[in-house]
Amino acid sequence: MAEIVYPPVVLAAKTMFRVLDNRLRVTGTEHVPRTGGAVIACNHVSYLDFIFCGLGAQPAKRLVRFMAKKEIFDNRIAGPLMRGMHHIPVDRAAGKGSYDEAVERLRAGEVVGVFPEATISRSFTVKPIKSGAVRMAADAGVPLVPMSLWGTQRLWTKGRPRTLTKRHVPIRIHAGEPLHPGPDDDPDALTEELRARMSAILDDLQAGYPDQPAGEEDRWWLPAHLGGTAPTPEEAATLDARGGASD
């Protein structure tokens, strides 16, 4: 596929984060395959996570094709960019077509990115995840790389105003050791293992994060178990049920 749109978008994102001095640190990139297909399964705390998850694969010189809801592709501004970067539209009411396309891309040697929580986690913990990432990796015979991000929620997340020009925000991205799902493996058991690995990575990123809230009102971006005022996972589930889980 011709890459006319994706490289300039990556360059623009890197330039913006450099100008804003968003202290981006990417680790674990040795776990992202340099060639061949792979699924990257990433946690979801921000509307910007697809950008940062994609940057997490840049040291491996890979472009990630994200599965994203089709409504984004219908947007007159975002749609052409999404199509130009060869991302994969998902109709949540009829997902088999997008699933089959993702498996085909994986077998062709592409890297496909998914957010298996499906929606942004208001609690800033890893929500229960769907099994699609495991099943795609097994069907295509490719590795499954767990990844987690931290800090992106401070720029733009659910229920908070956008602060895209906020300066000096540390962003942490880590790719973990891949799983290798096979056709005879239990997808539900492997999905729980994937969630455990994503959670362990996120815990490490949170523990090593260099910033602390500036005051009581700034504690919103910390999860409750770390003394923040974000909803607990149970409270977040209730909020999602009341208002719908759409991003």
N, C-alpha and C positions, 0 to 999 in steps of 0.2 A: 504494500500500500504506500502511495506517495505521502510523504510527511511534510506537507506545506504549512499546516497550521500549528501542529503540536510544538515543534522546536521554538518558534517565536513566543508562544504562550509560556513555555518553561522559562525562557530567557527573561520575559517581562516580569514573571513572578519572582524570580531570583533577584532581579534588579530592585523591585519594590521592597522586598524584605531586607535587602542590603541597605537601601536608603533609610528605612525605618529602624535599622539596627535591631531587627528581630533576631535574637541570638539563636540561630538554627543549628542544632547538633543532631547529626544522623549517625547512628551506630548499628552494628550488626549487619552491615550491608554484604558481608561475605556470605550470608545465608540466602541472598537473592541470586538465583541462577543467572549466569552471564549469557547463556544460550538456552533455547528450548522453552516450552510452555511452563507456566507456573501460575498458581492462584495466590494472590496476596489477600489475606483476610485481616481487616483493620477495625479497631474500635472507632466509635463515632461520638464525638463530643462537640462538634462544630459544623457549621455550614461550609467551612473551608477545608474540611478534612481531605477531600479528594485531591486538592492541590498538594497538601503536605505528604499524603501517602504516596502520591506520584513522585514527589521529590525524594522520598525514601528509597526509590528504585534508581534514581539518577546515577549514583556512584557505580552501579552495575551496568550503566549505559542502556537501561531498559525503559521503554515507554509503556505505561500501564493503561489498559483499556478498561474503563470503569463501567460497571452496570449501574444505571441510574434511572429513576422513574421517568417515564416517557413525557410527562408534563414539562420537564426541563427542555426536552428537544423541541417542544412546541413553542417555546419562548422565542420571540423574534430576535433577541440579542444572543442569548445563551445557545439556542438551537443550532445555528450555523457553526459555532465553535465546537459544540459537542459532536456534531456530525463530522466536522473537519478533523477532529482528533480521533475519530473512529471509535468512540465510546458506544456502549450497547444499551439501547432503550429497553426499559422493563415496563410492561403492562401488568400491574399487580393483580389484575382480574384474570389475566390469561398469560401466565409466565412461561409456558413451555417453549414458545418460540425464542424468547431471549435466552433461556437456559440452553437450548440446542445450539444457538449461535455462539454462546460463550464456550461450549465444549468444542465446537468446530474451530474457534479461534485458538483455543489451547492446543489442540492437536496440530495446528499449523505453526506452533511455536511462539504464540503471543503470550504476554503476561496479562491476566485479567484480575482486576481489583474489585473486591466486594466488601460491603459493610454488613456482616451477618447479623448485627443487631437490628437492621432494617431502618431504624430511626435513631435520631440523636438521643443519647442518654442524658436525661436531666440530672441524674444523680452523680454523673461523672465516674461511675463504675461500669463494668461490662455487664450489660443486660443479658438475659437469656438469648441465645443466638439460634438462628435457623440452620438447617443442615445442608443448605444448597452448596456452600463452599466445599464441604467434604465430598458431597456427591459428584460435583463437577470435577474435582481433582481425581477422584477414583475413576470416573467414566473416561476421562481423557488420559489417565496414566501419567499425571504430572505431580510435582511436589506442591505442598500447601504451606505457605509461609505466614506464620502469625506476626502481626505488627500492631504496635500501639503508639498513640500520639498523646502528648500532654502539653498544655499551654495554649492550644488553638482555641479553646473555649473562651479565652479572655478577649479574643478579637470579635467573635460573632457566634452566638449560640442561641438555642431556643429560649424565648422568653426574656432576652436581654437585648438592648440596643446595639447596633453595629458600632464597633470602634476600630474600623479597618486601618486607620492612620495612627493607632496607638503605637508609641515607640518603645524600644528596648524590652520587648516581651520575649522571654526565652521560650523557644519551641523545641521540644524533644521528640525524636522519632527513633524507634528501635525495631529492627526486624529480628525475630527469633529463629531458632533452629526449626527447619521445616519438618512437617509430618509427610508421610508417604502413604496416603490411603490406597487400598487395593480393593478390587471388586468383591472380595470375600469378607472384608472388614465390616463391623457393625457401624453404620453411619451415625447412629445416635451416641454410641460410646465415644467415637472419635470427635463428634461435635462437642461433647462435654470436655474432652481433652483439649480441643482447640480453645474453648472458652477459658479453661484453666490457664493455658499458656498465655493467652492475651491478657488475662487478669494479672498474672505474675509479672509480665513485662510492665503493665501499667503501674502496678504497685512500686516497682523499682524506679520507674521514671518519676513518680510522685515523691518517693523518698529522697531522690537525689536532685529534686528541682531547686534551683538557686534562689527563687523569689518566695516571699511570704506576703500575705495580704497587708496592705498599707494601714488598715484600720478595720473596725467592726463591719462597716458597710462594704468593705472590699472582700469579705470572707465568702461571698457568694460563689466564687470560682473554685472553692475547695469542697471536696465531698464531706458528708456529715461525719464519717468515721475518722477524718483527719481534723475535726474541729471546725469545719466550714458550715455554711448555712445552706448549701445545696440540699434539695430534698433527699431523703433516704430512698433506697431502691423501692421500698413499698409505697412511699408517698409519691414517687415519680410514676409508678405504675398506675396509681389512682388518677393522677393528673392526666396521663396519656389516655386513660379510659374515658375521662370526662370530656377532654377536648379533642380526642382523636389523636392518633399516633403519627400523623403525617408530618414530615419535615417542612 
